[in-house]
Amino acid sequence: MKGLCTTRLWARLLLATLIALASACGPKSDQGENPASASAEKPEASASADQEAPEVESDEPVAGTQEFNGKIELDIRDSTPDWAPFTPKRAKEGAPNILLILYDDTGLGAWSPYGGRINMPTLDSIAADGLTYTQWHTTALCSPTRSTLLTGRNHHLNGMAAITETASGFPGSSGRFPPQVTTIAEVLRNNGYSTFWLGKDHNVPETDVAPGASRKQWPTQMGFDRFYGFIGGETNQWYPDLVSDNHFIEQPYKPEDGYHLSKDLADQAIQMLRNQNATNPSKPWFLWFNPGANHAPHQVPKEWADKYKGKFDDGYDAYRVWVTQRMIDKGILPEGTVNTEINPLPKDVANPADYVRPWESLNDDEKRLFSRMAEVYAGFSEYTDAQIGRIIDYLKKTGQYENTIIIYAADNGASGEGSPNGSVNENKFFNNYPDDLQENLKYLDVLGGPETYNHYPTGWAAAFSAPFKMFKRYSQYAGGTADPLIISWPKGIKARGELRNQYHHSVDIVPTILEIVGAEMPEFNHGVKQYPVSGISMAYTFDAKPDAPTKKHVQYYSMLGTRGIWKDGWKASALHAPLTGKGNFDKDQWELYNLKEDRSESHNLAKENPEKLQEMVDTWFAEAKKNNVLPLDDRSAAELLTTERPSEEPPRDTYKYYPDTVCVPESVAANIRGRSYKILANVEIKDPKASGVIFAHGSRFGGHSLFLMDGRLYYVYNFLGIQPEQVFKSGTTLKPGKYTFGVEFEKTGSGDKGETLGETKLYIDDKVVASGKMRTQPAKFTLSGDGLCVGYDSGDAVSSLYKSPGKFEGGEIQAVAVTLKGEPYKNLEAEAKRLMMQQ
């Protein structure tokens, strides 16, 4: 009887599939315009205090179009061609190549050119050939800074108030580039350059990170000829989520064969340059190289971390004192610069997750663990610098180095996402789930390897961002915004090994490149009038004296509820912590600093200069109005990351997946967070030894998987990588035949850390074969975007019980469905039919 029922089920499944295919071919309704475009028309959205944003016009001709000036007759023999309108523009004779290298999460006090303890031989050599900037700043977070480097506009004008995953549906926080901004890549390509992007993106809307979604905001539609890297905010360095140009791919080889993302990115960069040089050697290029370093997970071959054994045993408190003096000795900081306190915010303002535990309060095991975490971070940074060195060596061997502008920088201060105790799985931070020190100590000997997704504690974030207050995410203090920047161009910059102390910001890189290559940002692009560039060119500093006055006059800061303003050497900072959810921004107290005399922002002058402070606060509000900064948002990470956002797909309760398709990114996969759910799979076992993954979503650091092993059915929910895994398995061996496998999780409550509690049942057809209590994660499986797979487990395996890819063999998976309705499990086969038939 069961076989007959299953046969009918399969027949209905096939019918449902045909209906779905027919529906997919039908007409689609218009999606409408990007909502950010309408809001961007407001005249108050400008690029600086002195400029008003232009009104949007769409009736102008597209920039660069030319009339045909030949002659057209009936016969081509009587006609005269004109190739000018159809010939790509050539770059100016002698135009330089541009190599922009952007690290993640690196404060001013980390790297050797600035006096830090992390050796960066490639960067040292570039600094010796060029200029080291001591007062270059960023937005304090990734996506926003990268947007400024792409467009030269302030991050809110780019719709990038924070990372794309926190988009809130306001003009400054849409998570999408509006049509009023053009990228530097598009400008350069229109001026005769080849354009390449390697590594991290993180400027694509979360819902667009999907095979079937719009590619409009992907690199190859933002002015880049080629892309190879990862689209999200971070990825596993051993098992990355890779994209080549416009499609998802599997990594070329595994860690056991020597794979690491930094190496792969350098390999791909060199190959792209070789190919370009082979066919178009006279054409200059722009290459944006964005390694995963130094963002978590901090992962690196062990021998590179071992190079730093014992070098951080003195602890982060001592390191701050040591490196600040080193920076003074090297001239990076002025004489008399004071080291700021390590926990500067009042308790009623501070975020407890950002607290720094004094080094002397740690026990010996904690000191060993924290020191090793710093060693791994340092090794990760140097290893990646060595891979970049291979690119530099290639340029020198091919005679391209002298006329290549190299811009080597970082996107924000060192990261405090590791919590006061550090983490072996950074995904806990994004789930608002506390780390357990004893759990972390178990991984001491394998830190940095595939077994961990580690991140050092907040103390090292404060140390590597010395001498300033706080770190990444804190836009009001230089600990979040002061970053390394080194520029070399042997053919175009005479100075060698010199410092430049002018105050600048990441919005200033694009206008610098434009001035160097002799190009302009278009007034109109694709029929839309463009925002003026927010930044100013830094090219004047190439021939300036180290302490020549800066030509920049004002720069606002705003990030996750924090805010500050710099104006002509003065700085005002609002006392507020990010991600606290406290709000009450009108009650924030403001501090005032004179950076000409107090580079580290250590002496608050607010009481002595109330009029100056008011002037600065008024300037912040003026800049905020002109740059679409409001409303401010300090909601918690868990609340931000779990907010539902618009999608091209209408909301639904049932998701159907099929084998032999790409893994579905988490941003668009069935969202089981905090809900009851069911997983149903129709499978035929043809071989008694059939085994492998039927369904998997996530990785060893958080996820769940349904699979066959040793003739038994397993369901594993891996809660944030915390051992032991939650395992449910059948007690009997499965024989060949057609089955419906199922998992039912019924939510019964919530834990004190935000986790969902409930009961799980594992089914074979209509029989419960395993059951028990289970907990599920409050937020995402991982920020890196490990996808939902059918028939295999991509990248890093969800469960330690099998190895990836764990491809299903010895049978056939027809389909898998996930329902989020949370209804009681009644009749599995009837439920399967109903779910699969839904359209």
VOGU-3710 file (C-alpha; in Angstrom, 3 decimals, decimal comma):
1> mkglcttrlw> 0,000/0,000/0,000  2,825/2,340/0,837  4,416/1,795/-2,575  1,159/2,708/-4,335  0,800/5,876/-2,273  4,374/6,855/-2,987  3,894/6,281/-6,732  0,875/8,582/-6,698  2,876/11,132/-4,771  5,611/11,092/-7,403
11> arlllatlia> 3,092/11,479/-10,196  1,625/14,534/-8,509  5,093/15,885/-7,912  5,857/15,630/-11,635  2,581/17,383/-12,454  3,385/20,132/-9,957  6,808/20,602/-11,532  5,306/20,964/-15,021  2,776/23,489/-13,727  5,559/25,453/-12,037
21> lasacgpksd> 7,584/25,505/-15,254  4,590/26,713/-17,240  3,944/29,462/-14,718  7,574/30,535/-14,830  7,297/31,135/-18,585  4,286/33,412/-18,237  4,300/37,202/-18,137  5,675/38,932/-15,098  4,353/42,110/-13,521  6,520/45,205/-13,487
31> qgenpasasa> 8,532/45,601/-10,333  8,606/49,396/-10,447  11,510/51,727/-9,910  14,136/51,507/-7,221  12,560/53,433/-4,329  15,922/55,038/-3,591  15,873/56,859/-6,932  12,829/58,945/-6,094  14,116/59,974/-2,700  17,474/60,921/-4,175
41> ekpeasasad> 15,839/63,688/-6,183  15,561/65,880/-3,105  17,647/69,001/-3,674  18,979/68,964/-0,129  20,968/65,740/-0,745  24,384/67,182/-1,550  27,974/66,119/-1,500  29,429/68,688/0,860  28,558/71,694/2,976  29,103/73,991/-0,021
51> qeapevesde> 27,192/72,047/-2,682  23,541/71,290/-3,270  22,676/67,967/-4,937  21,365/68,500/-8,471  17,820/67,816/-9,430  17,448/64,573/-11,344  16,881/65,019/-15,071  16,367/62,223/-17,548  15,946/64,029/-20,893  19,652/64,722/-21,507
61> pvagtqefng> 21,627/62,559/-23,953  23,759/59,817/-22,495  27,304/61,051/-21,923  29,771/60,025/-24,632  27,338/59,618/-27,550  28,506/61,029/-30,879  26,843/61,806/-34,167  27,671/59,802/-37,261  29,583/62,114/-39,624  30,007/59,789/-42,566
71> kieldirdst> 27,892/59,598/-45,709  25,190/56,975/-46,282  23,976/56,226/-49,798  22,122/53,309/-51,359  25,369/51,583/-52,310  28,197/51,155/-49,812  30,630/52,007/-52,633  29,174/55,490/-52,723  29,115/55,807/-48,912  31,729/57,046/-46,443
81> pdwapftpkr> 32,193/55,327/-43,086  32,799/57,099/-39,788  34,288/54,856/-37,141  34,474/57,497/-34,401  31,068/56,813/-32,774  31,802/53,092/-32,633  35,422/53,063/-31,506  36,106/52,698/-27,754  37,942/55,654/-26,333  41,653/55,113/-25,822
91> akegapnill> 43,367/56,153/-22,628  45,778/59,032/-22,772  49,307/58,226/-23,825  51,301/57,073/-20,811  48,228/56,689/-18,592  49,228/54,818/-15,424  47,890/51,495/-14,232  46,049/51,626/-10,898  46,287/48,930/-8,217  43,990/49,625/-5,264
101> ilyddtglga> 44,534/47,179/-2,374  41,989/47,298/0,422  42,353/45,252/3,596  39,557/44,816/6,105  39,460/45,567/9,850  42,927/47,073/10,373  43,671/49,916/12,757  46,525/52,390/12,504  48,608/50,603/15,125  48,819/47,171/13,468
111> wspyggrinm> 51,284/47,240/10,555  55,056/47,655/10,464  55,173/50,842/8,298  53,237/52,581/11,075  55,281/51,076/13,885  53,068/48,037/14,507  54,277/44,564/15,357  52,792/42,873/12,261  55,468/42,527/9,607  54,308/43,607/6,153
121> ptldsiaadg> 57,353/43,264/3,870  55,482/44,071/0,659  53,842/47,122/2,189  57,191/48,217/3,679  58,713/48,183/0,198  55,811/50,160/-1,255  56,120/52,718/1,558  59,827/53,063/0,809  58,916/53,915/-2,786  56,120/56,313/-1,910
131> ltytqwhtta> 54,121/58,163/0,730  52,686/57,105/4,088  49,588/59,045/5,151  49,101/59,595/8,864  45,614/61,163/8,907  43,562/59,219/6,398  40,089/58,203/7,528  37,183/55,954/6,613  33,526/55,596/7,559  34,209/53,026/10,363
141> lcsptrstll> 32,518/50,124/8,562  32,977/48,006/5,474  30,218/48,497/2,877  30,033/52,259/3,465  33,787/52,781/3,045  33,893/50,594/-0,052  31,038/52,592/-1,543  32,992/55,827/-1,096  36,018/54,266/-2,807  33,788/53,235/-5,709
151> tgrnhhlngm> 31,977/56,540/-6,247  33,759/59,360/-4,402  30,459/60,262/-2,723  29,659/60,117/0,978  28,270/56,761/1,992  24,728/57,913/2,697  24,502/59,404/-0,800  25,413/55,916/-1,983  22,558/54,413/0,077  25,134/52,682/2,303
161> aaitetasgf> 24,485/53,943/5,839  25,957/50,682/7,144  26,510/47,196/5,741  23,997/46,112/3,112  22,426/43,581/5,482  21,160/46,446/7,676  19,303/48,371/4,958  16,291/50,093/6,478  14,347/51,515/3,539  15,412/55,154/3,766
171> pgssgrfppq> 17,290/57,174/1,113  20,590/56,982/2,982  20,092/53,364/3,990  18,650/51,605/0,960  21,537/49,176/0,540  21,525/50,032/-3,185  23,535/52,502/-5,213  21,131/55,117/-6,599  21,316/56,068/-10,287  22,811/59,444/-9,295
181> vttiaevlrn> 26,242/57,906/-8,576  28,703/56,490/-11,113  31,593/54,240/-10,138  35,220/55,037/-10,817  35,428/51,739/-12,692  32,792/52,838/-15,200  34,536/56,174/-15,691  37,901/54,506/-16,221  36,465/51,898/-18,572  34,878/54,678/-20,631
191> ngystfwlgk> 38,314/56,285/-20,758  40,151/53,289/-22,157  40,955/51,190/-19,071  40,521/47,508/-18,407  38,859/47,051/-15,002  39,195/44,104/-12,617  37,776/43,394/-9,166  39,261/40,643/-7,000  38,014/39,526/-3,578  35,373/41,025/-1,355
201> dhnvpetdva> 32,385/42,992/-2,590  29,770/43,591/0,154  27,995/46,326/-1,795  25,299/44,084/-3,284  21,851/44,056/-1,635  21,387/40,909/0,399  18,383/39,712/-1,597  20,365/40,091/-4,841  22,990/37,570/-3,742  21,181/34,788/-5,558
211> pgasrkqwpt> 21,508/33,006/-8,916  18,093/34,174/-10,110  18,174/37,689/-8,683  19,092/40,945/-10,384  22,778/41,401/-11,201  22,394/45,156/-11,559  24,521/45,909/-8,484  27,099/43,190/-9,130  30,632/44,252/-10,141  30,357/43,437/-13,846
221> qmgfdrfygf> 27,397/45,806/-14,132  29,093/48,492/-12,043  31,904/49,155/-14,504  34,152/46,127/-13,992  35,130/43,857/-16,878  35,960/40,926/-14,621  35,204/39,806/-11,062  36,476/36,926/-8,964  35,738/36,794/-5,260  32,871/36,751/-2,797
231> iggetnqwyp> 29,809/38,967/-2,748  28,998/39,009/0,986  30,627/40,640/3,984  32,945/37,794/4,912  33,691/34,231/3,946  35,550/31,185/5,154  39,150/31,500/3,917  39,447/27,721/3,575  35,988/27,148/2,052  34,912/30,434/0,450
241> dlvsdnhfie> 31,626/31,249/-1,256  33,023/32,125/-4,668  31,669/34,009/-7,656  33,371/34,262/-11,028  32,101/37,239/-12,992  28,309/36,716/-12,792  27,948/33,158/-11,543  28,575/31,115/-8,412  31,357/28,535/-8,571  32,959/25,927/-6,343
251> qpykpedgyh> 36,494/26,574/-5,140  39,166/25,185/-7,495  40,753/22,871/-4,902  40,591/22,055/-1,189  42,605/23,133/1,877  44,277/19,729/2,063  45,690/20,515/-1,378  47,029/23,892/-0,280  44,030/26,124/-0,879  43,641/29,466/0,879
261> lskdladqai> 41,554/32,347/-0,449  44,357/34,938/-0,279  46,534/32,737/-2,476  43,688/32,045/-4,886  42,904/35,749/-5,269  46,527/36,561/-6,072  46,636/33,705/-8,585  43,503/35,022/-10,296  44,739/38,628/-10,296  48,020/37,687/-11,938
271> qmlrnqnatn> 46,190/35,569/-14,507  43,826/38,424/-15,391  46,769/40,795/-15,847  48,653/38,240/-17,938  45,666/37,754/-20,209  45,127/41,482/-20,555  48,795/42,085/-21,333  48,815/39,288/-23,906  46,048/40,871/-25,974  46,040/44,583/-25,103
281> pskpwflwfn> 49,509/45,491/-23,798  49,069/49,203/-24,560  45,854/49,450/-22,546  46,125/50,580/-18,895  44,206/48,756/-16,200  42,510/49,357/-12,876  42,631/46,420/-10,455  40,806/46,535/-7,129  42,211/43,832/-4,848  40,083/43,132/-1,752
291> pganhaphqv> 41,360/40,196/0,323  39,331/38,591/3,082  42,086/39,678/5,472  41,933/41,019/8,100  38,226/40,357/8,547  37,074/37,379/10,557  37,354/34,507/10,274  41,065/34,880/11,031  42,345/31,839/9,183  45,861/31,158/7,924
301> pkewadkykg> 48,330/28,293/7,428  49,736/27,386/10,830  53,344/28,177/9,980  52,473/31,820/9,395  50,773/32,182/12,770  53,725/30,391/14,383  56,045/33,154/13,137  54,518/35,319/15,875  54,770/32,861/18,764  55,294/34,786/21,978
311> kfddgydayr> 55,267/38,195/20,308  51,990/39,235/21,905  52,485/37,636/25,308  52,857/41,056/26,913  49,163/41,637/26,252  47,070/44,299/24,633  47,407/46,902/27,405  51,179/46,855/27,078  50,950/46,773/23,291  48,986/50,031/23,233
321> vwvtqrmidk> 51,692/51,782/25,229  54,471/50,234/23,131  52,981/50,946/19,721  51,958/54,517/20,544  55,558/55,345/21,389  56,726/53,577/18,233  54,332/55,697/16,176  55,656/58,846/17,814  59,248/57,769/17,142  58,440/57,170/13,452
331> gilpegtvnt> 56,683/60,523/13,122  53,260/58,958/12,542  52,012/60,750/15,657  53,194/64,120/16,976  55,394/64,331/20,044  53,304/64,463/23,189  50,440/62,346/21,844  48,671/60,745/24,803  47,429/57,161/24,810  43,678/57,119/25,505
341> einplpkdva> 41,938/54,933/28,062  40,942/51,467/26,953  37,280/51,644/28,101  36,404/55,301/27,495  32,607/55,260/27,401  30,477/55,680/30,551  28,673/52,520/31,648  25,252/53,952/30,861  26,397/54,561/27,273  28,721/51,640/26,571
351> npadyvrpwe> 27,802/48,412/24,819  28,818/45,554/27,167  29,868/43,455/24,172  32,594/46,034/23,445  34,082/46,064/26,940  37,815/45,329/27,184  38,926/43,110/30,046  42,176/44,453/31,533  45,035/42,102/30,685  46,084/41,661/34,297
361> slnddekrlf> 42,582/40,485/35,197  42,968/37,412/32,942  44,059/34,015/34,173  46,963/32,169/32,534  44,749/30,115/30,191  42,965/33,226/28,999  46,254/34,977/28,331  47,498/32,021/26,280  44,283/31,914/24,275  44,150/35,652/23,655
371> srmaevyagf> 47,840/35,809/22,710  47,384/33,011/20,188  44,412/34,813/18,676  46,640/37,837/18,045  49,325/35,589/16,548  46,795/34,127/14,103  45,593/37,601/13,127  49,144/38,788/12,550  50,023/35,716/10,511  46,860/36,159/8,444
381> seytdaqigr> 47,834/39,734/7,652  51,432/38,956/6,715  50,508/35,874/4,674  48,107/37,980/2,603  50,751/40,694/2,193  53,068/37,987/0,827  50,437/37,028/-1,757  50,139/40,682/-2,771  53,930/40,625/-3,067  53,552/38,061/-5,845
391> iidylkktgq> 51,424/40,588/-7,772  54,044/43,282/-7,229  56,792/40,910/-8,387  54,810/40,223/-11,552  54,514/43,950/-12,245  58,246/44,406/-11,811  59,110/41,443/-14,038  56,845/42,721/-16,794  58,036/46,336/-16,593  54,707/47,699/-15,336
401> yentiiiyaa> 55,661/48,641/-11,783  57,119/52,099/-12,443  53,935/53,402/-14,040  51,488/51,754/-11,651  49,798/53,805/-8,929  49,587/51,525/-5,892  47,083/52,541/-3,229  47,357/50,231/-0,204  44,812/50,856/2,570  42,248/49,424/5,015
411> dngasgegsp> 38,510/50,061/5,241  37,972/50,661/8,973  39,554/50,236/12,386  40,296/46,889/13,992  37,196/44,830/14,718  35,591/44,420/18,136  33,123/41,747/17,048  35,077/39,124/18,982  33,520/40,190/22,311  35,576/40,582/25,533
421> ngsvnenkff> 36,503/36,872/25,478  37,277/36,367/21,806  35,519/33,766/19,736  36,245/30,552/17,879  33,016/31,133/15,911  32,310/34,770/15,067  28,808/33,841/13,982  27,891/33,928/17,671  28,255/37,702/17,574  25,796/37,986/14,729
431> nnypddlqen> 23,368/35,782/16,647  23,788/37,919/19,762  24,908/34,777/21,543  27,696/34,978/24,164  30,943/33,071/23,834  31,960/30,500/26,396  35,593/30,748/27,432  35,996/27,063/28,259  34,515/26,140/24,885  36,998/28,448/23,161
441> lkyldvlggp> 39,997/27,029/25,059  39,343/23,622/23,508  40,381/25,044/20,133  43,652/26,669/21,232  45,900/24,374/19,188  43,890/24,623/15,970  43,113/28,347/15,920  43,239/29,692/12,396  42,649/26,290/10,821  39,502/24,987/9,123
451> etynhyptgw> 38,168/23,888/12,523  37,630/27,462/13,713  35,977/30,693/12,591  37,910/32,734/15,078  38,102/36,354/16,090  40,317/37,929/18,752  38,831/39,709/21,820  38,039/43,408/22,005  41,330/44,088/23,772  43,281/43,483/20,570
461> aaafsapfkm> 40,861/45,673/18,630  41,669/48,493/21,028  45,385/47,705/20,809  45,611/47,646/17,005  43,581/50,876/16,852  45,916/52,644/19,289  46,284/55,335/20,465  42,665/56,175/19,751  39,421/55,378/21,550  37,363/52,371/20,511
471> fkrysqyagg> 37,525/50,578/17,160  35,443/49,525/14,127  31,781/50,716/14,111  32,596/53,754/16,276  32,503/56,624/13,795  32,851/59,386/16,386  36,374/58,314/17,394  39,481/57,782/15,276  39,755/54,225/16,591  37,016/53,370/14,123
481> tadpliiswp> 38,033/55,678/11,280  41,830/56,244/11,300  43,368/53,786/8,859  46,628/53,090/7,079  47,050/54,489/3,572  50,231/54,227/1,530  50,524/55,434/-2,060  53,399/54,841/-4,462  53,860/55,722/-8,126  57,546/55,669/-8,997
491> kgikargelr> 57,037/57,395/-12,358  54,725/60,101/-11,036  55,757/60,798/-7,433  59,287/62,029/-6,768  59,170/61,636/-2,989  60,403/58,340/-1,563  59,684/57,044/1,911  58,076/60,268/3,173  55,136/60,980/5,462  52,098/63,091/4,650
501> nqyhhsvdiv> 50,104/64,527/7,549  47,207/66,147/5,668  43,730/65,152/6,888  41,818/63,129/4,291  39,025/60,608/3,922  38,094/57,649/1,728  35,840/59,895/-0,414  39,032/61,598/-1,581  40,498/58,596/-3,415  38,207/58,777/-6,464
511> ptileivgae> 38,868/62,468/-7,195  42,586/61,745/-6,762  42,451/59,022/-9,409  40,396/61,237/-11,718  42,951/64,041/-11,515  45,858/61,700/-12,129  44,381/60,092/-15,250  42,867/63,328/-16,566  39,261/62,130/-16,470  36,084/63,621/-15,048
521> mpefnhgvkq> 33,049/62,252/-13,328  30,205/62,637/-15,848  27,529/65,236/-15,240  24,990/62,821/-16,713  25,167/59,035/-16,820  22,552/56,774/-18,405  20,344/59,844/-18,740  20,487/60,735/-15,034  22,174/63,833/-13,642  24,833/62,833/-11,140
531> ypvsgismay> 25,611/63,942/-7,621  28,792/65,981/-7,394  31,786/64,117/-5,991  31,952/64,583/-2,211  35,712/64,341/-1,814  38,666/66,378/-3,017  41,796/65,260/-4,819  44,819/64,338/-2,719  47,193/64,696/-5,673  48,458/68,028/-4,304
541> tfdakpdapt> 50,038/66,105/-1,427  52,385/64,231/-3,769  54,681/67,244/-4,066  53,708/68,952/-0,817  55,737/69,131/2,370  54,752/66,610/5,055  53,015/69,226/7,213  51,565/71,419/4,455  47,986/72,489/5,212  45,239/70,155/4,088
551> kkhvqyysml> 42,850/71,363/1,412  39,965/69,474/2,956  37,640/71,445/5,235  34,804/69,286/6,523  33,872/65,629/6,925  30,909/64,190/8,782  30,762/60,730/10,371  27,750/58,558/11,178  27,528/54,819/11,757  25,029/52,599/13,581
561> gtrgiwkdgw> 23,934/55,434/15,869  27,403/56,905/16,445  28,326/60,247/14,917  31,040/62,863/14,713  32,197/65,829/12,665  35,636/67,072/11,628  36,065/70,649/10,490  39,317/72,534/9,925  41,226/70,606/12,556  38,465/70,428/15,176
571> kasalhaplt> 36,481/67,296/15,984  33,142/66,904/17,776  32,045/63,440/18,927  28,681/62,311/20,281  28,724/59,913/23,235  26,842/56,906/21,901  27,587/53,244/21,307  26,506/51,268/18,231  24,095/48,355/18,279  22,741/49,089/21,763
581> gkgnfdkdqw> 19,148/49,888/20,894  19,119/52,712/23,426  18,095/55,490/21,042  17,447/58,895/22,714  19,862/60,574/20,286  18,604/64,009/21,271  20,098/63,390/24,715  23,585/62,488/23,482  26,394/64,475/25,055  28,984/65,879/22,652
591> elynlkedrs> 32,727/66,094/23,169  35,120/68,513/21,483  38,754/67,999/20,474  41,427/70,151/18,853  43,272/67,637/16,666  46,051/70,065/15,838  47,151/69,783/19,450  45,563/66,491/20,487  45,796/63,855/17,750  44,529/60,988/19,920
601> eshnlakenp> 41,353/62,831/20,999  42,256/62,544/24,662  41,324/65,987/26,067  37,669/67,006/25,868  37,351/70,796/25,392  33,550/70,970/25,328  33,212/72,885/28,610  35,932/75,382/27,703  34,560/76,046/24,199  30,743/75,789/24,206
611> eklqemvdtw> 30,370/78,119/21,206  32,814/76,100/19,128  31,061/72,899/20,128  27,684/74,295/19,079  29,158/75,349/15,752  30,429/71,820/15,190  27,122/70,197/16,160  25,246/72,553/13,848  27,661/71,604/11,060  26,956/67,917/11,673
621> faeakknnvl> 23,210/68,452/11,319  23,729/70,524/8,169  25,851/67,762/6,649  23,375/65,139/7,784  20,530/66,905/5,999  22,507/67,310/2,798  23,736/63,718/2,720  20,574/61,744/3,615  22,032/60,689/6,986  18,843/60,607/9,057
631> plddrsaael> 17,255/58,648/10,649  19,907/57,337/13,032  19,782/53,631/13,807  21,475/51,912/16,776  19,391/48,716/16,903  21,105/45,479/17,975  22,874/43,255/15,459  20,294/40,495/15,864  17,421/42,915/15,266  19,098/44,459/12,230
641> ltterpseep> 20,078/41,186/10,636  16,676/39,555/11,087  14,613/42,454/9,732  12,597/41,347/6,708  13,464/43,297/3,566  11,800/43,521/0,151  12,551/40,776/-2,326  11,774/40,168/-5,965  9,981/37,049/-4,785  6,589/37,427/-3,047
651> prdtykyypd> 6,363/36,076/0,516  5,599/32,383/0,739  5,429/29,648/3,330  6,615/26,797/1,126  9,969/26,486/-0,636  10,734/23,732/-3,135  14,277/22,715/-4,051  15,697/20,268/-6,538  19,056/18,482/-6,880  21,783/19,496/-9,346
661> tvcvpesvaa> 21,192/23,216/-8,792  23,464/25,783/-7,223  23,307/26,152/-3,448  20,741/28,772/-2,530  22,260/31,725/-0,601  20,888/32,200/2,901  19,544/35,642/2,078  16,892/34,095/-0,184  16,601/30,577/1,252  13,784/29,337/3,479
671> nirgrsykil> 14,067/31,285/6,725  13,468/28,907/9,633  14,790/31,300/12,283  12,598/31,400/15,372  9,817/29,382/13,726  8,316/25,957/13,540  9,214/24,252/10,285  9,065/21,004/8,324  11,444/19,503/5,796  10,106/16,927/3,362
681> anveikdpka> 12,158/14,964/0,838  11,039/12,457/-1,752  13,910/10,004/-2,282  14,366/6,715/-4,061  17,038/4,368/-2,710  18,375/2,150/-5,483  21,469/0,728/-3,812  21,474/-0,776/-0,292  24,703/1,226/0,285  23,127/4,540/-0,729
691> sgvifahgsr> 24,535/7,454/1,273  25,134/11,171/1,231  23,516/14,525/1,836  19,873/15,015/0,929  19,568/18,565/2,272  22,119/20,856/3,937  22,154/24,520/4,902  25,034/26,306/6,620  28,415/25,015/7,750  30,174/23,508/10,749
701> fgghslflmd> 29,759/26,888/12,455  25,972/26,756/12,273  23,501/24,858/10,108  21,372/21,760/9,672  21,544/18,711/7,431  19,442/15,677/6,439  21,520/12,773/5,152  21,920/9,006/4,802  24,845/7,173/6,362  25,379/3,456/6,999
711> grlyyvynfl> 21,863/2,749/5,769  20,251/5,085/8,327  18,550/8,449/8,068  20,139/11,321/10,030  19,084/14,853/10,833  21,680/17,089/12,498  21,163/20,623/13,757  24,520/22,249/14,463  23,856/25,095/16,892  26,568/27,756/16,324
721> giqpeqvfks> 29,237/25,063/16,095  28,825/24,242/19,782  29,476/20,596/20,490  27,902/18,144/20,757  25,772/18,415/17,633  22,057/17,768/17,990  21,686/14,426/16,228  18,525/12,477/15,343  18,862/9,151/13,514  16,692/6,201/12,537
731> gttlkpgkyt> 17,228/2,868/14,225  16,638/0,580/11,260  18,517/0,116/8,012  16,751/1,407/4,929  16,205/-0,982/2,032  15,897/0,013/-1,634  12,593/1,688/-2,390  10,790/5,002/-2,617  10,464/7,043/0,576  9,312/10,350/1,939
741> fgvefektgs> 11,725/11,545/4,593  10,698/14,330/6,911  11,748/16,543/9,791  9,310/18,422/11,965  10,413/21,086/14,453  7,643/22,491/16,631  8,542/25,631/18,541  7,636/25,531/22,236  9,399/28,624/23,572  12,550/30,726/23,655
751> gdkgetlget> 15,740/30,515/25,680  17,310/33,291/27,720  19,883/33,944/24,941  17,339/34,324/22,163  17,519/30,743/20,911  14,323/28,951/19,881  13,367/25,858/21,889  11,189/23,047/20,691  10,581/19,396/19,843  11,979/17,652/16,765
761> klyiddkvva> 10,653/14,521/15,078  12,389/12,604/12,312  10,081/10,686/9,961  10,382/7,928/7,403  7,091/7,984/5,530  4,455/8,308/8,273  6,503/6,799/11,097  8,471/8,720/13,705  11,938/7,144/13,866  13,606/9,622/16,251
771> sgkmrtqpak> 12,502/12,526/18,421  13,675/14,856/21,151  14,229/18,382/22,342  16,206/20,801/20,160  17,256/24,442/20,008  17,741/26,591/16,898  19,782/29,716/16,288  18,198/33,140/16,796  19,724/34,599/13,623  21,657/33,533/10,551
781> ftlsgdglcv> 23,737/30,413/10,162  26,660/32,527/9,006  27,266/35,979/7,587  29,445/34,404/4,902  26,342/33,050/3,206  26,867/29,265/3,137  23,973/28,161/0,993  21,144/25,674/1,079  22,116/22,635/-0,993  20,238/19,565/-2,220
791> gydsgdavss> 22,194/16,390/-2,955  25,465/17,609/-1,486  26,981/19,997/1,077  29,022/22,786/-0,480  32,214/23,984/1,153  32,510/23,245/4,855  30,310/20,357/6,046  27,463/21,120/8,471  28,097/17,954/10,469  31,311/16,296/11,594
801> lykspgkfeg> 29,684/12,940/10,771  30,546/13,331/7,071  32,978/15,203/4,850  31,954/17,702/2,201  30,734/17,550/-0,457  29,047/14,363/0,791  27,359/13,908/-2,577  24,281/11,718/-2,502  24,949/8,406/-4,264  23,092/5,154/-4,755
811> geiqavavtl> 19,731/6,719/-5,279  17,754/9,685/-6,584  16,400/12,788/-4,854  13,307/14,034/-6,618  12,622/17,159/-4,550  12,878/18,723/-1,113  10,324/21,102/0,385  10,534/23,342/3,444  7,365/24,702/4,996  7,301/27,447/7,606
821> kgepyknlea> 3,647/27,190/8,584  4,374/25,349/11,768  1,181/23,286/11,673  1,077/19,981/13,612  2,485/17,036/11,712  -0,552/14,920/10,744  -0,071/12,742/7,692  3,360/13,048/6,173  2,546/11,685/2,726  -0,596/13,804/2,414
831> eakrlmmqq> 1,336/16,839/3,649  4,101/16,173/1,134  1,612/16,019/-1,724  -0,053/19,260/-0,675  3,218/21,133/-0,217  4,673/20,002/-3,518  1,493/20,881/-5,401  1,340/24,454/-4,153  2,159/27,156/-6,704
//
